[in-house]
Amino acid sequence: IAAILKAAGIGNIVASENGYEAIRAIHRTNPDMAIVDFNMQPVDGIEFTRYVRSSPMSANPHLPILMMTGHAEKGRVLEARKAGISEFVVKPLTARRLLARFNRLLSSEAFARHMEAKTIAEERLAKL
């Protein structure tokens, strides 16, 4: 996935081995997007998303989240949507499908809300 994103010109990519590390990484790096897998351990993609969306400790509850999954069953898709997933891409991945979802997410209202929240947070930090 990182190779596909780098080939598309995305330069700053932070990879995490699992959902727990990803939560720590979003606090360190304040990313513009997260790409998660449904089946991460010890914290899966749903738990990660619930944390981002609802935890008082969340760095940005508007963070766009793209979920990769090999599980496209309706129940799993609904569970992920309810948790707050912004966009899906079903495995097996192709570069074209991943980049199409990535671009759709970048042009979404969710991404606009994220960037607005990120700008406000950066302005507040600059005043400290």
VENRARA-V311755 format. One record per pair of residues at least 24 apart in sequence whose ideal C-beta (glycine too) atoms are under 8 Angstrom apart, sorted by the first residue. I is the first residue (numbers start at 1). GAP is how many residues later the second one is. D is the distance in Angstrom with one decimal. If there is no record, write none. Layout:
I/GAP/D, I/GAP/D
//
This chain:
1/34/6.5, 1/67/7.6, 1/92/7.1, 1/97/6.9, 4/89/7.8, 4/91/4.7, 4/94/5.6, 4/95/6.9, 5/93/8.0, 5/97/7.5, 7/88/7.3, 8/87/7.9, 8/91/5.6, 8/94/7.6, 18/24/6.2, 18/25/6.4, 19/24/2.9, 19/25/5.9, 19/26/6.8, 19/28/6.2, 19/29/4.3, 22/26/5.8, 23/25/6.4, 23/28/5.9, 23/29/7.9, 26/26/7.0, 26/33/5.1, 26/34/7.6, 26/37/6.8, 27/32/5.3, 30/29/5.9, 30/30/7.0, 30/88/6.6, 30/91/7.8, 31/32/7.0, 32/32/7.4, 32/79/7.7, 32/82/6.9, 32/83/7.4, 32/86/7.5, 33/30/7.1, 33/31/4.8, 33/32/7.4, 33/33/6.5, 33/69/7.7, 33/72/6.6, 33/73/7.8, 33/78/7.6, 33/81/7.9, 34/29/5.8, 34/30/7.3, 34/31/4.8, 34/32/7.2, 35/30/7.7, 35/31/4.7, 35/32/7.8, 35/33/6.5, 36/29/6.1, 36/30/7.4, 36/31/5.5, 36/32/7.2, 37/30/7.3, 37/31/5.1, 37/32/6.9, 38/29/6.1, 38/30/7.3, 38/31/4.0, 38/32/7.6, 38/33/5.6, 38/38/6.8, 38/42/7.0, 39/30/7.7, 39/31/7.9, 39/32/7.8, 45/24/7.5, 45/35/7.1, 45/40/7.6, 46/33/6.3, 46/34/6.1, 46/37/4.9, 49/31/7.2, 49/34/4.4, 49/35/5.0, 49/36/5.6, 50/33/5.1, 50/34/7.1, 52/32/7.2, 53/30/7.0, 53/31/4.0, 60/54/6.2, 60/57/5.4, 60/58/6.1, 60/61/7.0, 61/56/7.6, 62/48/6.7, 62/51/4.3, 62/52/4.2, 62/54/7.7, 62/55/4.7, 63/51/5.6, 64/41/5.1, 64/42/7.9, 64/44/6.9, 64/46/4.9, 64/47/5.0, 64/50/5.5, 66/35/6.0, 66/36/6.7, 66/39/5.8, 68/25/6.6, 86/24/4.7, 86/25/8.0
//
